[in-house]
Amino acid sequence: MLRAHSGIEKGKYQFALKRLNEAENYTKPTPQLMAEIAYLRGVCYAGLARPAEAKAMFKYVVDHFPDTEYAYKAREQLTGEVTK
């Protein structure tokens, strides 16, 4: 997950998506970790100018993990400029 965060910070979204896939497949993720992975995928898609996929990821987080900090962040993305 640290490498995914680092990739996102550097704008290397394809790299970050690969690291997120690795993290998801490494072990059975907890609901909190799944929420984080899905949210970060949305961030990557937004960074790659793929707004429909970003919006779908953010909506997934809100719908499936509504009581997490990532759902709060995803709601902000859904109402912000990133996915428009």
N, CA, C and O of each residue as an XYZ file, in Angstrom:
336
protein
N       0.824     -1.197      0.000
C       0.000      0.000      0.000
C       0.872      1.266      0.000
O       0.509      2.281     -0.595
N       2.009      1.190      0.667
C       2.878      2.364      0.692
C       3.357      2.723     -0.710
O       3.451      3.900     -1.055
N       3.659      1.706     -1.516
C       4.120      1.979     -2.878
C       2.994      2.567     -3.721
O       3.239      3.415     -4.579
N       1.764      2.122     -3.483
C       0.619      2.690     -4.205
C       0.441      4.158     -3.836
O       0.244      5.002     -4.710
N       0.509      4.460     -2.553
C       0.394      5.858     -2.116
C       1.503      6.709     -2.728
O       1.265      7.827     -3.185
N       2.710      6.164     -2.730
C       3.846      6.890     -3.293
C       3.635      7.153     -4.788
O       3.916      8.247     -5.277
N       3.142      6.149     -5.504
C       2.865      6.324     -6.932
C       1.841      7.408     -7.186
O       1.993      8.215     -8.102
N       0.794      7.425     -6.374
C      -0.254      8.439     -6.529
C       0.321      9.825     -6.277
O       0.050     10.762     -7.028
N       1.117      9.951     -5.219
C       1.717     11.251     -4.899
C       2.603     11.766     -6.033
O       2.714     12.974     -6.240
N       3.229     10.849     -6.762
C       4.123     11.226     -7.857
C       3.402     11.306     -9.198
O       4.018     11.613    -10.219
N       2.077     11.028     -9.201
C       1.322     11.078    -10.443
C       1.520      9.859    -11.330
O       1.191      9.893    -12.516
N       2.049      8.793    -10.770
C       2.277      7.544    -11.514
C       1.098      6.612    -11.263
O       1.195      5.653    -10.497
N      -0.009      6.911    -11.919
C      -1.268      6.234    -11.624
C      -1.305      4.786    -12.097
O      -1.890      3.941    -11.420
N      -0.699      4.476    -13.240
C      -0.659      3.082    -13.711
C       0.139      2.223    -12.730
O      -0.266      1.111    -12.393
N       1.264      2.745    -12.282
C       2.086      2.066    -11.283
C       1.266      1.825    -10.019
O       1.278      0.726     -9.464
N       0.560      2.847     -9.573
C      -0.238      2.739     -8.351
C      -1.341      1.700     -8.512
O      -1.607      0.938     -7.583
N      -1.988      1.656     -9.676
C      -3.041      0.653     -9.898
C      -2.476     -0.759     -9.793
O      -3.121     -1.647     -9.234
N      -1.293     -0.969    -10.320
C      -0.662     -2.294    -10.221
C      -0.361     -2.643     -8.771
O      -0.566     -3.781     -8.348
N       0.122     -1.672     -8.012
C       0.415     -1.925     -6.595
C      -0.870     -2.203     -5.812
O      -0.869     -3.021     -4.893
N      -1.963     -1.529     -6.169
C      -3.247     -1.781     -5.498
C      -3.736     -3.195     -5.792
O      -4.255     -3.870     -4.903
N      -3.574     -3.643     -7.027
C      -3.951     -5.019     -7.373
C      -3.123     -6.018     -6.577
O      -3.652     -7.016     -6.085
N      -1.836     -5.754     -6.450
C      -0.969     -6.631     -5.665
C      -1.414     -6.674     -4.203
O      -1.466     -7.745     -3.598
N      -1.730     -5.527     -3.649
C      -2.163     -5.463     -2.254
C      -3.455     -6.246     -2.045
O      -3.613     -6.952     -1.049
N      -4.365     -6.115     -2.985
C      -5.648     -6.803     -2.876
C      -5.475     -8.319     -2.964
O      -6.185     -9.066     -2.290
N      -4.545     -8.769     -3.783
C      -4.342    -10.197     -3.990
C      -3.364    -10.829     -3.008
O      -3.272    -12.055     -2.933
N      -2.644    -10.022     -2.267
C      -1.641    -10.524     -1.330
C      -2.280    -11.307     -0.188
O      -1.793    -12.366      0.207
N      -3.359    -10.776      0.323
C      -4.073    -11.407      1.432
C      -5.530    -10.996      1.332
O      -5.865    -10.070      0.594
N      -6.387    -11.667      2.057
C      -7.801    -11.282      2.048
C      -7.934     -9.964      2.807
O      -7.740     -9.920      4.022
N      -8.265     -8.893      2.087
C      -8.311     -7.581      2.734
C      -9.518     -7.425      3.671
O     -10.590     -7.985      3.442
N      -9.303     -6.662      4.705
C     -10.395     -6.304      5.614
C     -11.317     -5.328      4.892
O     -10.925     -4.751      3.878
N     -12.532     -5.134      5.394
C     -13.421     -4.141      4.766
C     -12.792     -2.743      4.707
O     -12.960     -2.031      3.718
N     -12.082     -2.356      5.744
C     -11.431     -1.035      5.758
C     -10.390     -0.945      4.648
O     -10.302      0.068      3.954
N      -9.604     -2.005      4.482
C      -8.594     -2.010      3.436
C      -9.233     -2.035      2.047
O      -8.745     -1.370      1.133
N     -10.302     -2.785      1.883
C     -11.012     -2.803      0.598
C     -11.537     -1.418      0.248
O     -11.471     -0.994     -0.906
N     -12.055     -0.719      1.244
C     -12.550      0.642      1.023
C     -11.410      1.547      0.563
O     -11.571      2.348     -0.358
N     -10.254      1.408      1.219
C      -9.099      2.230      0.848
C      -8.633      1.905     -0.568
O      -8.361      2.813     -1.353
N      -8.538      0.626     -0.898
C      -8.090      0.221     -2.232
C      -9.041      0.752     -3.298
O      -8.597      1.306     -4.303
N     -10.343      0.588     -3.088
C     -11.324      1.060     -4.076
C     -11.262      2.578     -4.223
O     -11.326      3.099     -5.337
N     -11.138      3.284     -3.106
C     -11.044      4.743     -3.162
C      -9.795      5.172     -3.943
O      -9.859      6.058     -4.795
N      -8.667      4.536     -3.645
C      -7.431      4.906     -4.327
C      -7.489      4.555     -5.813
O      -6.892      5.251     -6.634
N      -8.187      3.506     -6.160
C      -8.386      3.212     -7.583
C      -9.145      4.365     -8.242
O      -8.816      4.782     -9.352
N     -10.152      4.867     -7.552
C     -10.887      6.016     -8.082
C      -9.986      7.215     -8.288
O     -10.089      7.910     -9.299
N      -9.110      7.459     -7.338
C      -8.152      8.565     -7.456
C      -7.265      8.356     -8.677
O      -7.003      9.292     -9.431
N      -6.807      7.126     -8.865
C      -5.951      6.821    -10.024
C      -6.705      7.037    -11.323
O      -6.174      7.647    -12.251
N      -7.936      6.546    -11.403
C      -8.717      6.724    -12.626
C      -8.957      8.201    -12.915
O      -8.905      8.631    -14.067
N      -9.219      8.971    -11.868
C      -9.398     10.413    -12.059
C      -8.108     11.030    -12.596
O      -8.144     11.876    -13.489
N      -6.973     10.605    -12.052
C      -5.685     11.118    -12.502
C      -5.354     10.722    -13.930
O      -4.607     11.416    -14.619
N      -5.915      9.599    -14.369
C      -5.693      9.131    -15.737
C      -6.743      9.669    -16.711
O      -6.818      9.223    -17.856
N      -7.547     10.621    -16.257
C      -8.610     11.228    -17.079
C      -9.608     10.174    -17.550
O     -10.018     10.150    -18.711
N      -9.986      9.305    -16.617
C     -11.009      8.294    -16.881
C     -12.151      8.527    -15.883
O     -12.347      7.731    -14.965
N     -12.907      9.629    -16.068
C     -13.882     10.060    -15.074
C     -15.008      9.064    -14.825
O     -15.480      8.963    -13.692
N     -15.450      8.336    -15.825
C     -16.545      7.381    -15.605
C     -16.100      6.263    -14.659
O     -16.855      5.847    -13.780
N     -14.878      5.787    -14.846
C     -14.364      4.734    -13.972
C     -14.104      5.273    -12.567
O     -14.351      4.587    -11.575
N     -13.606      6.499    -12.492
C     -13.378      7.114    -11.182
C     -14.694      7.238    -10.424
O     -14.788      6.878     -9.251
N     -15.697      7.745    -11.106
C     -17.012      7.916    -10.479
C     -17.567      6.571    -10.019
O     -18.131      6.476     -8.929
N     -17.414      5.539    -10.832
C     -17.903      4.205    -10.465
C     -17.199      3.694     -9.209
O     -17.842      3.105     -8.340
N     -15.890      3.911     -9.104
C     -15.151      3.466     -7.914
C     -15.603      4.225     -6.677
O     -15.814      3.631     -5.620
N     -15.751      5.543     -6.811
C     -16.182      6.334     -5.660
C     -17.589      5.929     -5.225
O     -17.867      5.845     -4.029
N     -18.466      5.681     -6.177
C     -19.827      5.241     -5.849
C     -19.790      3.879     -5.170
O     -20.540      3.641     -4.223
N     -18.934      2.990     -5.635
C     -18.779      1.667     -5.027
C     -18.390      1.804     -3.551
O     -18.943      1.117     -2.691
N     -17.446      2.686     -3.268
C     -17.007      2.887     -1.885
C     -18.168      3.395     -1.032
O     -18.404      2.892      0.066
N     -18.880      4.377     -1.533
C     -20.014      4.945     -0.786
C     -21.090      3.885     -0.535
O     -21.644      3.805      0.561
N     -21.381      3.079     -1.549
C     -22.439      2.074     -1.440
C     -22.062      0.890     -0.561
O     -22.907      0.374      0.171
N     -20.799      0.450     -0.620
C     -20.400     -0.773      0.072
C     -19.689     -0.552      1.405
O     -19.642     -1.455      2.241
N     -19.146      0.625      1.603
C     -18.410      0.918      2.837
C     -18.832      2.275      3.391
O     -17.988      3.146      3.599
N     -20.128      2.462      3.631
C     -20.649      3.800      3.955
C     -20.131      4.401      5.259
O     -20.160      5.621      5.425
N     -19.663      3.576      6.179
C     -19.251      4.090      7.481
C     -17.739      4.234      7.620
O     -17.214      4.243      8.734
N     -17.044      4.346      6.503
C     -15.590      4.496      6.560
C     -15.185      5.922      6.189
O     -15.961      6.674      5.600
N     -13.970      6.266      6.542
C     -13.444      7.574      6.153
C     -13.341      7.690      4.632
O     -13.424      8.786      4.078
N     -13.160      6.554      3.969
C     -13.034      6.570      2.508
C     -14.368      6.855      1.839
O     -14.403      7.436      0.754
N     -15.457      6.457      2.463
C     -16.774      6.806      1.920
C     -16.981      8.314      2.001
O     -17.533      8.923      1.085
N     -16.538      8.905      3.092
C     -16.625     10.359      3.232
C     -15.814     11.050      2.134
O     -16.289     11.987      1.494
N     -14.586     10.574      1.926
C     -13.733     11.151      0.881
C     -14.331     10.921     -0.509
O     -14.270     11.794     -1.374
N     -14.906      9.741     -0.708
C     -15.509      9.421     -2.003
C     -16.708     10.329     -2.275
O     -16.901     10.780     -3.404
N     -17.511     10.598     -1.247
C     -18.649     11.518     -1.424
C     -18.145     12.893     -1.850
O     -18.739     13.537     -2.714
N     -17.058     13.336     -1.247
C     -16.486     14.630     -1.633
C     -16.063     14.620     -3.101
O     -16.283     15.595     -3.820
N     -15.459     13.520     -3.543
C     -15.052     13.412     -4.945
C     -16.250     13.416     -5.868
O     -16.219     14.034     -6.932
N     -17.301     12.735     -5.468
C     -18.501     12.652     -6.312
C     -19.190     13.999     -6.483
O     -19.825     14.251     -7.508
N     -19.065     14.863     -5.483
C     -19.694     16.174     -5.570
C     -18.727     17.252     -6.052
O     -19.123     18.398     -6.265
N     -17.445     16.875     -6.223
C     -16.428     17.842     -6.631
C     -16.205     17.859     -8.127
O     -16.959     17.266     -8.898
N     -15.171     18.540     -8.510
C     -14.841     18.732     -9.914
C     -14.113     17.543    -10.537
O     -14.071     17.425    -11.761
N     -13.547     16.672     -9.728
C     -12.672     15.614    -10.230
C     -13.392     14.694    -11.212
O     -12.809     14.295    -12.220
N     -14.647     14.353    -10.933
C     -15.338     13.356    -11.756
C     -16.269     13.969    -12.785
O     -16.980     13.243    -13.480
N     -16.280     15.267    -12.897
C     -17.203     15.917    -13.850
C     -16.602     15.983    -15.223
O     -17.232     16.494    -16.149
